[in-house]
Structure formats: C-alpha cells, structure tokens
Amino acid sequence: MYRQVEVSQTLLINTQSKNLAVQNKKVIAFGFGQSPFMPPKSVLEALKNSAHHKEYSSVQGDLELREYMAQFHKAHNGLQVDPENILIAPGSKILIFNILLAFEKADVFIPAPSWVSYSPQAKLAGHNVIKVNTSFEERWRISSKSINEAAKNKQHEASVMILNYPGNPDGLSYTEDELKDIAQASKALNILVISDEIYGLLDHNHSHLSFSNYYPERTITTTGLSKWCGVGGWRFGAALLYNNIEPEFKQALIGIGSETYSCAPTPVQLAAKVAYKNYDEIVPYLKKQTHILNQIGNFCAEQLNSSGIRVHLPQGGFYLFPDFSLHKEKLNNYGVKTSNDLCQQLLKDTGVALLPASAFGFDQDYLAARLAYVDFPDPAEKVEFDLNTDCPNVIEGIYLICAWISNI
C-alpha cells in the first residue's frame, strides 16, 4: 500500500492557472503566493558570481552566513540566537518537516486557518494532528483558551505547535499581549513551538515580534529568503533553535538533514551572505515593499468588505482570507456548497483564481478562500508607486469578485 498524499493545494492552483493561460484564457492569479519583487541587485550579483561554487556545504550551513543571520535577526527585532544553533536548508518547509520527523510520536497543534502543508507534514511524520479552532470574530487568532481546549484531544506525551504570523492565509499578526498569553499556555503544557516567521520581515508596520522572545525555552523560529527577498525558487530557509536545545534533539535534526537534503545550495548560501550581512542596508528595500503591499492589501480588503465579503485588514505579507458566509444562501442556490465549489465557480465565471478554505483546515462547507494579492509586476524601479497603473490585474480581479457576488 502507498501513502495517500494529496498534491499541495498552492502548487495545484498554480498549475491550473497556467493551464488556463496556455488556452489563451485570462487568469487573475490570486491563488499562488509568490512575491513579485526582485531581490536587491547586490544579492542577484552575488548569486551570479557564486555559480562556480559546486562544492557541498556542511549540513548545518556556512558558519559565516549563520553569524550574519544571528546579527541580522537581533537587529531586526531582538531575536537572540547562537550561530551554532542555526540550521540552513533548501527552504524552511523541509526544516519544519524534519523537526516533526525528529519525534517518534507527538500531538501537533495546528491553528485553523493555517498554511496548507503543516497538517499533511504532521500526518506524514505519523503524528496526531489537533486542530486549534479560531473564528472570524477572533481575527483567526488562537489563545490560551483555545489551546487548552484543544489539549483535551492529546494522545501522546510530546507536543508540538506550529504558529505562523504574519499569517498565511490571513495576513494577520499577533499583539505582544496575545503572544504572552500563547506563551503561558505553551509553557504550562510543555509544547515545543515552531514559530514560522517567514513573513516577519514583511510586517507592514515593521513591528514584528518574535515568539521566541516570550517563550525562549522551547521555540524554534523558521524563516528564509523566499518572501522578503522574493526568491522562493532559490530554496533557502533557516531554523533558529533555542539556545538550551537538548544535544540529542539538535543532533537528530542535523542527522535527518544529512539523510535528506544534505545541504542548501552553496551558491545560494553565498548570495544569502550578502542579503543578511547588514540589516540597516536592507531596511529601505523592505520599506518599499511593505509600503506597496499595505496599499494594495487595504484596497482589496475595503472593496471586498463593501460587497459584504468579510475580511480583516492585512498586517503583513500579501494575503487576505475573505469570508463569503454572509452570502451562503444565494451561493447555495447557485450550486456553490463548498469552498472548493466557490473557487471553481469563481474561476469559471470570472477567471479569478483563489484557494479554498478547506485547504487551510476548515470543513468543506465553510465558504471562505485565500486571496494572494501579488498578481502585478515588480514596481520597485519606479520612483512612485501608483495602484491604478501598476496593479491593473489586482484591481480588475477584486472588481470581478465584487461584481460576481453581487450578481449571482
């Protein structure tokens, strides 16, 4: 018997959208979350100049790069990590999976909504997945109350929780008080927290708070270049381990890495040195991105809300999680019973691609979807960004969604 593993929904919608484009059908690509921004020119040049480096790196990654990363994240938001406790890999995705693989049996707490790969990875690792419920009214935020309620379903001694903020699919973050509350519950239940902060540098107000500052005892922070540096295809990720990590746990992570990915690509690591060498030099690049993303995200949210599609204003990254449930009756009458129906019908009627809520931990009949507002070319070279002229697909796509929900 083979394992039953579905294709990642984000990759699937990207393929479907490309297939429609090949058929000369216009698609507004809100389904796949890929940054449109090019990396800084110095980082691009560093990759070009490093192409001749074909040697293997150590499993843990280049030491000087890890030193730069420790300094970078301390300057960014005070995150404290020893360079010896940083693991470099071809993407943070494989690092999250390897952390889960390090446990023989565990309960894995996963908020709903959450990124599409967390739950499948936990199941592939043989663990018991426990959903931590949230709601629109709670801004899709978990709390000590919801964690303790979910803990009633524990089956194993070991516990892991995956926290992601600014979030995919919701674009929302946590306040300091909320993080302290979650930390208190995590400590009481002895939960290892994987804090996926891959979008942390794209906090729209540059006020990202790392969870490890509130729960340093057992937090592993994952991050990488794919989102803030716009190089998802380069495959570069990092895990920042807690400083008193158990030697056998750390060795297990390095051992699993040695038997799976071997090392991150050496030329990419050398380019990453330039990206992480000086945080202050990167700040203007980040501010330009977040200024643009904030404008686009707020426009999208305001337009959707005006059509009765509930959504919270984004706080980071480039996602919204629109809730269509106020239109449930007429959607049902139109034959739309599930979030998958919703996305398929919307794509058929308008050419707008969204990703269904069922991919993010919700029941099939919950009518919501993820919207990635990044269907625009990189405007970074322009002196002034203009929403109307620089993001025509985004504007068209939002208006098409609003018109669609009004006319069915």
N, C-alpha and C positions, 0 to 999 in steps of 0.2 A: 504493500500500500504506500502511496505517495502522500506527502503533506498537502493539505488543501490550503493554498496560499493565493489570495487574490492579487491582481496587479495593483500597485499603488494608484489610488484614485487621481492624484495630482498628475502623474505621468500619463494615465489613461486619457484624461480630458485634454491634455496637450496633444496627444496623438490624434484624437477625434477632431480637434480643431484644425490640425494640419491637414487631415484628410479632406475636410470640407474646403479648405483653402485651395487644395490641389484641384478640386472640382469647380474652381472659379466662383465659389460662394464666399461672400464676405463674412468674416467671423470677428466679433469683438471679443478678444481673448482675455476675459476676466477669470478664467478658470485656473491658470497656471501662474504661480507666484515667482516670477523671475525678474530680478532687478533690471531695469533698462539702462542704468547708469554704468558707464565705463569706469574702470579703476583709474586712479591717478596715473599720469603719464610716467612718473618715475617708477611705479610698480610694473607697468607694462614693459618698460625698457629693461628693468631688472630681469624679467622673465625671458625676454629675447636674448639678453646677454648671458643667461644661465643655461641655455638649451644644450650646450655641450657637456653639461654635468650629467653623466649617465650612471654614476655610481649609486649604490644603495646608501641610504642614511641609516642611523640607528633606529630601532623600533620606536623608541621614545621621541625621537626627533632631534634636530640640530640644537645643541646646547645654547649657542649664542642667540638663536631665534627665541628659545624659551626664556632667556634672560630679558630680551626685548619685550616679550609678551607680558611678563610679570610687571615690568616697569610701566608698560602701556596701560594695563588694566588698573594698576594702582593710581595712575594719573587720571584715568577716566572717571572712576567712581570709588576709589579707595579699596578695591578688592585686593586682599593680601594673599599671595601665593608664592611658595618657593619654586624657583625654576626647575628643581629636581622633582617637583610634584606636578609638572605639566606633561601631558601626553599629546603628541601631534599625530594626526592620522589623515587619510584621504576622505575628509568630511566628518562632521560631528555625528552624522547619522550612524556610522559604523561604531563610533565610540559609545553612543547610547546603547546600542545593541550589545556591545562587548561588556559593558557594565552589567547589563541584565544577565548575560551569559555567565558572569563570574559567580552568580548564585545558583546553587543546585535547585532549590525550591524557594519561592518568595511570593508574597502578595504584592502586586503592583498597583498602586493607587493612581488612577488617571482621570483628571477632570474632564467633564463633558461641557463644552466642546474642547477638543484637543487635536493636535496635528495627527494626520491620518496614519502615520507609521508607528506611533507609540504602542497602541494595542496589538497590532499584528506582531511587532517585535517581541513584546512580552509573551505572547502566546507561542511564538516560535521557540522562545527560550524555555518553554514548559512551565510558565508561571500562572498563578491565579490572578486574573485581571479584576480589579474592583473599581467600578465607576464612582467618581465623586460628583454628585449632581449639582448643577447650578441652574440659574434661570435668567431670563432677560431682565427681570426686575432687580436681580442681584448683580447686574452687569457681567454675568457669566463668571463671577469671581467665587473661588472656593473660600472656606473659612474654617476655623477650628470646629465649629458646629457641624459643618458638612463632612469634614474629615472624620470626626468622632462617630458620626452616624454611619459613614462608610466602613469604619473599622469593625463594625458588628459582623461584617462578612469575612473577616480574616480566617485563613485556614493554616497559615504557616508562621513560624517564628520570625523569619526575616521579612522586613517590609521595605519597599521602595516606593517613592512617589516621584512622578515627573511633572515638574512645574515649568510652564512656558509663558514668558512675558517680556516685552510686549508680545501679544499672543497671535498665533496662527491657529484658528481662523478669525479671531475677533478684533485684532488691532488694539487691544486694551492692556493696561498695565495695572500695577498694584501700588497702593499708598504705603508709606512706612508703617502705619498702624496695622494695615492688613498683613503686611509681611511679618511683623512681630507676632501677630495672632496665629498665623500659619506656623511660624517657627516654634511657638509654645506648644502647639498640638503635636508637631513633628517630634519634638524632643520628648514629650511625655510618652509617645508611642514608639520611640526609638526607630524612627523612619529615616532611612537614607534618602536624601532628596537629590535628584538630578535636576538642577535648575538650568533649563535650556534658555540661554540668554543670547541666542543667535541674532535677535533683532535689537539687543540692548543699545547698540550704538546708533540705532535709528529712532530712538525716543524723540518725539517731535519737540519736546521742550528741553532736551539734553539734561534730563534729571533722572536717568535710570539708576535704580538702587539694586545692588546685587544681593540676592538672598543669603549668600554666604556670610555677609556682614552681620546677619541676625541669627544665623544658625551655623557657626563656623565648625562645630563639632562633626557634622556629618552631611555636608553639602558638597556635591561635585558640580561645578559650573561648566556647561558646554557652550562653545562659541566657535567662530570661524570667520572666514573671509567672504562667504558666498553672498551674504545680504548687504552688509555695509560697504563692501568693496566691489560688489556686482560681478563676482566671478564664480558663480555656482558650479560651472563646468570644470573649474580648475581642481576641485575636490580638495579642500584644505579645511580641517577642523581641529579643535583642541578641547581637551578636558582638563580643567583646573581642579586638581584634587585637594581635599582638605589636608592641612599641614600635619596632622597627627594620624594620618591614614595608617591602618594596620598593614605591616610589611607584607603579609601573605595576600592581602587584598590587592595591593599595588602590584605585587609580582604576578598575580593571576591576570590582571589587566594587561601587563606587558607580555605575558606568555600567550594570552589569547591573540593579542595583536601580532605576535611573531608567527602564529599559525594561520592567520587570516590575511591581513593586508601587508605584512612585512614592514612597510614604511610609507610615509607620504612621499609623493614625487619630489625628488631632490631639487629640480629647477623651480618648482612651486614654493618649496621652503625658502629658497634663496630670494625669490621675489617677495615672499612674506616678510623677510627681514626688513625690507625697505618699507613695507606697509606698517610695520609695528615699531620701527626704530624710534620714532618721535611722535608722541600723541599730539603735541601742540601743532605740529605741522599738518596733521590730518584734520584738525578741527574745522578749518574753513571748508574743506571738501565735504565733511559731514553736515555742516550747517546749510550748505547749498541744497543738498539732497533733502534734508528734513523740511526745509522751507517749502520746497516744491511739493513733497509728499503731503505735508499738512494742508496746503491749499487744495490739492486735488481731493484728499480724503474728506475734508469738511464740505466741499461742494457736493460730492457724491452722497454723503450722509444727509445733508439738508434736503436735497432733491428727493431722495427716497422717502424720508420722513414726511415730506409734503404730500406724497402719494399714499400715505397710510402703510408704508412698508417700514416697520420699526427697526431702527439701527442706532447704536451709540456712536458718538463722535470718536474717531480714532485717536489714539495717543502715541502710537509708534508703528513702525513697519509700514506695510502697504495693503492691509486687509480690512474688510468690513464683513460683518456677519448679519446680513439683512434677514429679518423675521417677517414672513408673509402671512402669519397666522390670523391676522385681522381679516384677511380675505379668504379664509378657509372655505366658507360655504360656497362662494361663487367659483373658487378653484375646483372644489369637489364636483360641482355641477358641470364644469368644463372637462371633467375626466382626470383632473390632477389630484391624486390621492396621497402621493408620497413625495418626498423631497427629490427623489430621482425623477419621478414624473414631471415635477416642476422644472428641473433643469433641462430635461429632454424636450419638453414642450416649448420652453422659452428659446432654446437653441433652434428648434424647428421653425418657430414663428418669427423670430427676430434676428437670429444669427448671433445672439449674445450667449457666451459660454460661462456658466457658473458651476460650482462644485456643490453637490447635495449635502445637507446636514447629516445624513446617515453615514457619510464618510468620516464624520468627526465625533461619533459616539452617540448619536441620537436615534430614537426609534424612527422607522421608515415614515410614519405618518406625521412627523414634525416638519412643518413646511417652512424651512429656512435653508439658506445656502451661503457659501463663502464667495466673496467678490474680491478679486485681486486687482486693484486699480492701477495697473502698470502697463497698459497697452498704449504706450507712447514712446517715441524715440528719445534717446538721451539729449536733453536740452542744456546740458552742463556748459557747453561752449558759448551759449548766449549770455549776453550781459544781463538782460531782463527776461524773466520767465513770464509768459502770457498764457493763462489757462485756455483761452478760446482758440488761439492759434497753435499752441504747442501740444495740446491734448485733444484733438478732434475726435479720435476714436472713443476716448473715455466719455466725453460729453455726449456723443451720439449714443453710446451704449446705455448710459444712465437714462437718457430721454426715452430710448426704446423700451427699457424695463418699465418706466413710469407709465408710458402710453399703453403698454401691453396689459398691465394690471388694471388700468382704468377702463379698458375697452372690452375685456372678456366678460 
